[in-house]
Amino acid sequence: MHSVTINERVESIKNDEYKINEFIEEYKPFIASCVEKAIGHYVVYGQDDELSIALIAFAEAIKSFDSSRGNFLSFAQNVIKRRIIDYYRKEKKHSKTVFLNEYYNEEEEEERDLTVGKALDEYSKEEISEYRRLEIEQLKKELEDWGISFFELSEVSPKHAKTRRIYSDIVKFLISDQDLLRQIRNKKTLPIIEIEKTLKIPRKKIDRGRKYILAVLIICTGDYEFIKDYISWG
């Protein structure tokens, strides 16, 4: 069995209120982070209306999500921000947030919506760090299912540019072949014979980089968009 990704987990709980509530409790820090970055100040559960709006929005995101929308956390963040915008419009509290003051224009409704939407999609460095942290936690769990630890990755990561290029070629080859990817997922091992025959790379070199190559494949084919952006594979 492969480790359950965030996307798969959300898909599996969207019709189960109890599991949805459990998931929301688990991701309360993430929800608060979305709100704080959007409105520009610290918020506290039980005191700030924005958090109540965000909790409802997060539940809405769970129930309406499908994997074709991409990464769930990114999708949920957008839903939360949209609902906060709606809340400020209704309550006429635009002065509380810089982005609403700056972009709100009643006479140009459609243009305003597009501009605000674009502004709200620009992640701050702090936001990206938070999302990356959550992805790293998820990745750690998934790698454990493959018998790979972060410590091992630091040990087996290629030190030379030539080796990195070889591993990169292997990853590109595997990603281009859906049948091989399914085989890797099912068996949790590299198809060394196929790689050796197709790319003419010595078996020992492939085996030496096995865990590194598998880790890169897991990230490149999984729900790890922020980690992908952060790491250069050579």
C-alpha positions as CSV (number, residue, x, y, z in Angstrom):
1,M,0.0,0.0,0.0
2,H,1.2,3.5,-0.8
3,S,1.0,6.3,1.8
4,V,-2.2,8.3,1.6
5,T,-1.6,11.8,0.2
6,I,-3.4,14.9,1.5
7,N,-5.5,15.0,-1.7
8,E,-6.5,11.4,-1.3
9,R,-7.3,11.9,2.4
10,V,-9.6,14.8,1.6
11,E,-11.3,12.9,-1.2
12,S,-12.0,10.0,1.3
13,I,-13.5,12.1,4.1
14,K,-15.6,14.7,2.2
15,N,-18.8,12.9,3.1
16,D,-17.9,12.0,6.7
17,E,-18.7,14.9,9.1
18,Y,-16.8,13.3,12.0
19,K,-13.6,12.9,9.9
20,I,-14.0,16.3,8.4
21,N,-14.1,17.8,12.0
22,E,-11.0,15.8,12.9
23,F,-9.2,17.0,9.8
24,I,-10.2,20.6,10.6
25,E,-8.9,20.3,14.2
26,E,-5.6,19.0,12.8
27,Y,-5.2,21.9,10.4
28,K,-6.3,24.7,12.7
29,P,-2.7,26.2,12.7
30,F,-2.8,26.2,8.9
31,I,-6.2,27.9,8.8
32,A,-5.1,30.6,11.3
33,S,-1.9,31.2,9.2
34,C,-4.0,31.8,6.1
35,V,-6.2,34.3,7.9
36,E,-3.3,36.1,9.6
37,K,-1.4,36.5,6.3
38,A,-4.6,37.7,4.5
39,I,-5.7,40.4,7.1
40,G,-2.3,41.3,8.4
41,H,-2.6,40.8,12.1
42,Y,-2.7,38.0,14.8
43,V,-6.0,36.2,15.4
44,V,-7.3,34.0,18.2
45,Y,-9.9,31.2,18.0
46,G,-13.0,32.2,19.9
47,Q,-12.3,35.9,19.6
48,D,-11.9,36.8,15.9
49,D,-14.8,36.4,13.5
50,E,-12.4,35.9,10.6
51,L,-11.4,32.6,12.0
52,S,-15.0,31.4,12.2
53,I,-15.4,32.4,8.6
54,A,-12.2,30.5,7.7
55,L,-13.2,27.3,9.5
56,I,-16.4,27.3,7.5
57,A,-14.5,28.0,4.3
58,F,-12.0,25.2,5.1
59,A,-14.9,22.7,5.5
60,E,-16.4,24.0,2.3
61,A,-13.1,23.4,0.5
62,I,-13.0,19.8,1.8
63,K,-16.5,19.1,0.6
64,S,-16.0,20.7,-2.8
65,F,-12.5,19.5,-3.6
66,D,-11.5,17.2,-6.3
67,S,-8.0,16.2,-7.4
68,S,-8.3,18.0,-10.7
69,R,-8.0,21.2,-8.8
70,G,-4.4,20.4,-7.9
71,N,-3.0,20.7,-4.4
72,F,-5.7,20.8,-1.6
73,L,-3.8,23.2,0.6
74,S,-3.5,25.7,-2.2
75,F,-7.1,25.3,-3.1
76,A,-8.3,25.6,0.5
77,Q,-6.2,28.8,1.0
78,N,-7.9,30.4,-2.0
79,V,-11.4,29.5,-0.7
80,I,-10.6,30.9,2.7
81,K,-9.3,34.2,1.2
82,R,-12.4,34.5,-1.0
83,R,-14.7,34.0,1.9
84,I,-12.9,36.6,4.0
85,I,-13.3,39.1,1.1
86,D,-17.0,38.3,1.0
87,Y,-17.2,38.8,4.7
88,Y,-15.5,42.3,4.6
89,R,-17.6,43.4,1.7
90,K,-20.8,42.5,3.6
91,E,-19.6,44.0,6.9
92,K,-18.0,47.0,5.2
93,K,-14.8,46.6,7.1
94,H,-12.5,47.1,4.1
95,S,-10.2,49.4,6.1
96,K,-9.0,46.4,8.2
97,T,-7.0,44.9,5.3
98,V,-4.5,46.5,3.0
99,F,-5.3,44.3,0.0
100,L,-9.1,45.2,0.2
101,N,-8.4,48.9,0.6
102,E,-5.9,48.9,-2.2
103,Y,-7.9,47.0,-4.8
104,Y,-11.6,47.5,-4.0
105,N,-13.4,49.6,-6.7
106,E,-17.2,49.5,-6.7
107,E,-17.5,51.1,-10.2
108,E,-15.4,48.4,-11.8
109,E,-16.7,45.2,-10.2
110,E,-15.3,42.6,-12.6
111,E,-11.9,44.2,-12.8
112,R,-11.7,44.5,-9.0
113,D,-12.5,40.8,-8.6
114,L,-9.7,39.8,-11.0
115,T,-7.2,42.2,-9.4
116,V,-8.1,41.1,-5.8
117,G,-7.9,37.5,-6.8
118,K,-4.5,38.0,-8.3
119,A,-3.3,39.8,-5.3
120,L,-4.6,37.2,-2.9
121,D,-2.8,34.4,-4.9
122,E,0.6,35.9,-4.3
123,Y,2.1,33.9,-1.4
124,S,4.4,35.6,1.1
125,K,7.6,34.0,2.1
126,E,6.0,33.1,5.4
127,E,3.0,31.4,3.8
128,I,5.2,29.3,1.5
129,S,7.3,28.3,4.5
130,E,4.2,27.1,6.4
131,Y,2.9,25.2,3.4
132,R,6.3,23.7,2.8
133,R,6.5,22.6,6.5
134,L,3.1,20.8,6.1
135,E,4.3,19.1,2.9
136,I,7.5,18.0,4.6
137,E,5.5,16.4,7.4
138,Q,3.4,14.5,4.7
139,L,6.5,13.6,2.8
140,K,8.3,12.2,5.8
141,K,5.3,9.9,6.5
142,E,5.2,8.8,2.8
143,L,9.0,8.1,2.7
144,E,8.7,6.0,5.8
145,D,6.3,3.7,3.9
146,W,9.1,3.2,1.4
147,G,11.7,2.5,4.0
148,I,13.4,5.9,3.4
149,S,14.4,8.4,6.1
150,F,15.4,12.1,5.7
151,F,18.8,11.2,7.3
152,E,19.5,8.6,4.7
153,L,18.6,11.0,1.9
154,S,21.3,13.5,3.2
155,E,23.7,10.6,3.1
156,V,22.9,9.3,-0.4
157,S,22.3,12.6,-2.1
158,P,24.7,13.0,-5.1
159,K,27.7,15.2,-4.4
160,H,28.9,15.6,-8.0
161,A,27.1,17.4,-10.9
162,K,27.7,14.4,-13.3
163,T,25.9,12.0,-10.9
164,R,23.1,14.5,-10.4
165,R,22.6,14.6,-14.2
166,I,22.5,10.8,-14.4
167,Y,19.9,10.6,-11.6
168,S,17.9,13.4,-13.3
169,D,17.9,11.5,-16.6
170,I,16.6,8.4,-14.7
171,V,13.8,10.3,-13.1
172,K,12.8,11.9,-16.4
173,F,12.7,8.5,-18.0
174,L,10.6,6.9,-15.3
175,I,8.1,9.9,-15.2
176,S,7.6,9.5,-19.0
177,D,6.5,5.9,-18.6
178,Q,3.2,5.5,-16.7
179,D,3.5,1.7,-16.7
180,L,6.8,1.9,-15.0
181,L,5.5,4.4,-12.5
182,R,2.6,2.1,-11.6
183,Q,5.1,-0.8,-11.2
184,I,7.3,1.3,-8.9
185,R,4.3,2.4,-6.8
186,N,3.1,-1.2,-6.4
187,K,6.4,-2.8,-5.7
188,K,8.2,0.1,-4.1
189,T,11.4,-0.6,-5.9
190,L,13.2,0.7,-9.0
191,P,13.0,-1.3,-12.3
192,I,16.8,-1.5,-12.5
193,I,16.8,-3.8,-15.5
194,E,14.7,-1.5,-17.6
195,I,16.7,1.6,-16.6
196,E,20.0,-0.2,-17.4
197,K,18.8,-1.4,-20.8
198,T,17.3,1.9,-21.9
199,L,19.7,4.4,-20.5
200,K,22.9,2.3,-20.6
201,I,23.7,3.2,-17.0
202,P,25.6,0.6,-14.9
203,R,23.5,-1.4,-12.5
204,K,25.8,-0.5,-9.5
205,K,25.3,3.3,-10.1
206,I,21.6,2.9,-10.3
207,D,21.4,0.8,-7.2
208,R,23.7,3.2,-5.3
209,G,21.2,6.1,-6.0
210,R,18.1,4.0,-5.5
211,K,16.7,5.7,-2.4
212,Y,17.5,9.2,-3.7
213,I,15.9,8.5,-7.1
214,L,12.8,7.0,-5.4
215,A,12.5,10.1,-3.1
216,V,12.7,12.4,-6.1
217,L,10.0,10.4,-7.9
218,I,7.7,10.5,-4.9
219,I,8.0,14.3,-4.7
220,C,7.7,14.9,-8.5
221,T,4.6,12.7,-8.8
222,G,3.0,13.6,-5.5
223,D,1.2,16.6,-4.0
224,Y,4.4,18.5,-3.1
225,E,4.2,21.6,-5.2
226,F,6.0,23.9,-2.7
227,I,8.9,21.4,-2.1
228,K,9.2,21.0,-5.9
229,D,9.7,24.7,-6.3
230,Y,12.2,24.8,-3.5
231,I,14.5,22.0,-4.5
232,S,16.7,21.9,-7.5
233,W,17.2,18.3,-8.8
234,G,20.2,19.2,-11.0
